[in-house]
């Protein structure tokens, strides 16, 4: 089966973000590696200033859903971390309580775009940007199949 997983780029706080997401979503951090841990033969690919930054992180939050990410470094041409206005991570929850809990936890220190509540297209739907600048749409609708 083909899978599609988000890959998020952070400005020096990837580890903090993934530890936060682990608390919010549960799940398992599958990998958290720093540039300093790159094999010696490949060290030349990255600047020494990147040694303590996260090269790759992955957090499994559901059987087929893994959030991945890294810290931005100088050699990542065109990857600018921060608030993006051209995408949202869309999360469908298994319960109303879970939708509200996740929305509230992700909103803490972030910005509510649309408070979670009833809309004409969903019984529970909200939008926010978390404290790391990642945009989310949270939904629960017991009558709809995702």
Secondary structure, 3 states (H helix, E strand, C coil): CCCCCCEEEECCCHHHHHHHHHHHHCCEEEEEEEHHHCCHHHHHHCCHHHCCCEEEEEEEEECCEEEEEEECCCCCCCCCCCCCCCCCEEEECCCHHHHHHHHHHHHCCCEEEEEEECCCCCCEEEEEECCCCCEEEEEECCCCCC
